[in-house]
Amino acid sequence: MATQVVSQEAQLYWLALHLVSGLGPASAVKLIRTLGTPRAIFHATVSELEGCGLRPAVAQSIVSGVAFEEASAEAEKAKAAGAEII
């Protein structure tokens, strides 16, 4: 089985997607299918996200960047502890 290497930036976007308050797995999968990547999700507008079926509060949460900041902080904590995000 081939192992795919994911960049640190891509890992942060995946982690941030997981940390978005109010975003469940089904909605996350729908966003990935529609927009392509977690990076694209975090670069979308509120209108685009709402057009994908998200509630306004969840769309605004994504656009605010708070989840991405949380993901960066978590990645730093993992690095300081000698852990690796997979």
Backbone as numpy.savetxt, mean C-alpha at the origin, in Angstrom:
# Nx Ny Nz CAx CAy CAz Cx Cy Cz
11.22 -23.57 -8.01 10.38 -22.39 -8.01 11.27 -21.15 -8.01
11.03 -20.23 -8.92 11.83 -19.01 -9.04 11.45 -18.02 -7.95
12.46 -17.35 -7.43 12.23 -16.32 -6.42 12.30 -14.96 -7.08
11.31 -14.14 -6.83 11.30 -12.80 -7.41 11.79 -11.81 -6.35
12.76 -10.99 -6.72 13.28 -9.98 -5.82 12.43 -8.73 -5.98
11.95 -8.21 -4.84 11.12 -7.02 -4.85 11.95 -5.88 -4.28
11.92 -4.73 -4.93 12.69 -3.59 -4.47 12.18 -3.11 -3.11
13.04 -2.39 -2.40 12.63 -1.83 -1.11 11.45 -0.89 -1.27
11.45 -0.11 -2.34 10.34 0.81 -2.59 9.04 0.02 -2.77
9.08 -1.04 -3.56 7.89 -1.85 -3.79 7.42 -2.49 -2.49
8.36 -2.94 -1.65 7.99 -3.51 -0.36 7.25 -2.49 0.50
7.73 -1.24 0.47 7.07 -0.19 1.25 5.64 0.04 0.78
5.44 0.05 -0.53 4.09 0.25 -1.06 3.17 -0.92 -0.68
3.68 -2.15 -0.74 2.87 -3.31 -0.34 2.53 -3.24 1.14
3.51 -2.89 1.97 3.27 -2.78 3.40 2.28 -1.65 3.69
2.46 -0.53 3.01 1.54 0.60 3.20 0.11 0.22 2.82
-0.04 -0.53 1.76 -1.38 -0.97 1.35 -2.03 -1.79 2.45
-1.24 -2.64 3.07 -1.74 -3.46 4.18 -2.13 -2.59 5.38
-1.49 -1.45 5.55 -1.72 -0.60 6.72 -2.83 0.44 6.55
-3.44 0.51 5.38 -4.51 1.48 5.16 -5.72 1.09 6.00
-6.10 1.97 6.89 -7.25 1.73 7.76 -8.53 1.66 6.93
-9.30 0.61 7.15 -10.58 0.46 6.47 -10.50 -0.23 5.12
-9.29 -0.60 4.70 -9.13 -1.27 3.41 -8.96 -2.77 3.65
-9.94 -3.53 3.25 -9.88 -4.97 3.42 -9.22 -5.66 2.24
-8.97 -6.96 2.37 -8.29 -7.71 1.31 -9.03 -7.68 -0.02
-10.34 -7.80 -0.01 -11.09 -7.82 -1.27 -10.97 -6.48 -2.00
-11.06 -5.39 -1.25 -10.91 -4.06 -1.87 -9.49 -3.85 -2.37
-8.51 -4.34 -1.62 -7.11 -4.21 -2.05 -6.87 -4.96 -3.35
-7.41 -6.17 -3.44 -7.26 -6.96 -4.67 -7.93 -6.24 -5.84
-9.09 -5.68 -5.61 -9.80 -4.96 -6.67 -8.96 -3.76 -7.15
-8.36 -3.05 -6.20 -7.51 -1.91 -6.57 -6.30 -2.36 -7.40
-5.68 -3.45 -6.98 -4.52 -3.98 -7.72 -4.94 -4.37 -9.13
-6.07 -5.03 -9.25 -6.54 -5.45 -10.58 -6.86 -4.24 -11.47
-7.37 -3.18 -10.85 -7.76 -2.00 -11.62 -6.58 -1.09 -11.93
-5.76 -0.82 -10.91 -4.68 0.17 -11.06 -3.31 -0.44 -11.32
-3.16 -1.74 -11.08 -1.94 -2.44 -11.46 -0.94 -2.71 -10.35
-0.59 -1.70 -9.57 0.42 -1.88 -8.53 0.06 -1.06 -7.30
0.62 -1.43 -6.14 0.41 -0.59 -4.96 0.93 0.84 -5.17
2.03 0.97 -5.89 2.57 2.32 -6.17 1.53 3.15 -6.91
0.89 2.57 -7.90 -0.13 3.29 -8.67 -1.32 3.67 -7.78
-1.65 2.81 -6.84 -2.75 3.11 -5.92 -2.43 4.35 -5.10
-1.19 4.43 -4.60 -0.81 5.57 -3.76 -0.56 6.85 -4.57
-0.52 6.73 -5.88 -0.37 7.91 -6.73 -1.69 8.29 -7.41
-2.75 7.57 -7.10 -4.07 7.86 -7.68 -4.72 9.02 -6.92
-5.69 9.63 -7.57 -6.44 10.71 -6.93 -7.60 10.12 -6.13
-8.16 10.94 -5.27 -9.34 10.52 -4.50 -10.44 10.08 -5.46
-10.66 10.85 -6.50 -11.71 10.52 -7.48 -11.46 9.17 -8.14
-10.22 8.91 -8.51 -9.89 7.62 -9.13 -10.15 6.47 -8.16
-9.76 6.66 -6.91 -9.95 5.61 -5.91 -11.43 5.38 -5.62
-12.17 6.47 -5.52 -13.61 6.33 -5.32 -14.26 5.65 -6.52
-13.73 5.92 -7.71 -14.22 5.27 -8.93 -13.98 3.78 -8.92
-13.04 3.33 -8.09 -12.77 1.89 -7.94 -13.65 1.27 -6.87
-14.55 2.08 -6.30 -15.49 1.57 -5.32 -15.13 1.81 -3.87
-14.07 2.57 -3.62 -13.70 2.84 -2.23 -14.59 3.90 -1.61
-14.82 3.76 -0.31 -15.52 4.80 0.43 -14.63 6.04 0.45
-15.21 7.23 0.48 -14.43 8.47 0.47 -13.37 8.53 1.57
-13.70 8.08 2.77 -12.75 8.14 3.88 -11.52 7.26 3.62
-11.73 6.10 3.03 -10.61 5.19 2.72 -9.77 5.78 1.59
-10.43 6.32 0.58 -9.71 6.95 -0.53 -8.85 8.11 -0.01
-9.41 8.92 0.87 -8.68 10.05 1.43 -7.51 9.56 2.28
-7.71 8.47 2.99 -6.64 7.90 3.80 -5.46 7.48 2.93
-5.73 6.89 1.80 -4.66 6.49 0.89 -3.93 7.72 0.35
-4.69 8.69 -0.10 -4.09 9.89 -0.71 -3.29 10.69 0.31
-3.68 10.65 1.57 -2.99 11.42 2.61 -1.54 10.97 2.79
-1.24 9.72 2.47 0.12 9.22 2.61 0.47 8.72 4.00
-0.47 8.76 4.93 -0.21 8.34 6.31 0.23 6.87 6.35
-0.44 6.01 5.62 -0.09 4.59 5.62 1.32 4.38 5.08
1.71 5.17 4.09 3.06 5.04 3.53 4.10 5.48 4.57
3.80 6.55 5.30 4.70 7.00 6.37 4.81 5.93 7.46
3.69 5.32 7.82 3.71 4.23 8.80 4.54 3.06 8.30
4.40 2.74 7.03 5.17 1.64 6.45 6.66 1.95 6.50
7.03 3.18 6.21 8.45 3.57 6.28 8.98 3.41 7.70
8.19 3.84 8.67 8.60 3.72 10.07 8.75 2.25 10.47
7.81 1.41 10.04 7.89 -0.02 10.36 9.11 -0.66 9.70
9.40 -0.26 8.48 10.57 -0.80 7.78 11.85 -0.41 8.51
11.91 0.80 9.01 13.09 1.25 9.77 13.23 0.44 11.07
12.12 0.20 11.74 12.15 -0.59 12.97 12.64 -2.01 12.67
12.16 -2.58 11.59 12.57 -3.93 11.20 14.07 -3.96 10.91
14.55 -2.96 10.19 15.97 -2.89 9.85 16.82 -2.75 11.11
16.38 -1.90 12.04 17.12 -1.69 13.29 17.16 -2.96 14.14
16.13 -3.77 14.03 16.06 -5.02 14.78 16.77 -6.16 14.07
17.28 -5.90 12.87 17.95 -6.94 12.11 16.98 -7.86 11.37
15.73 -7.43 11.29 14.71 -8.24 10.60 14.58 -7.79 9.16
13.98 -8.63 8.36 13.76 -8.33 6.95 12.29 -8.51 6.62
11.73 -7.55 5.91 10.34 -7.66 5.48 10.30 -8.52 4.23
9.44 -9.52 4.25 9.34 -10.39 3.09 7.94 -10.36 2.52
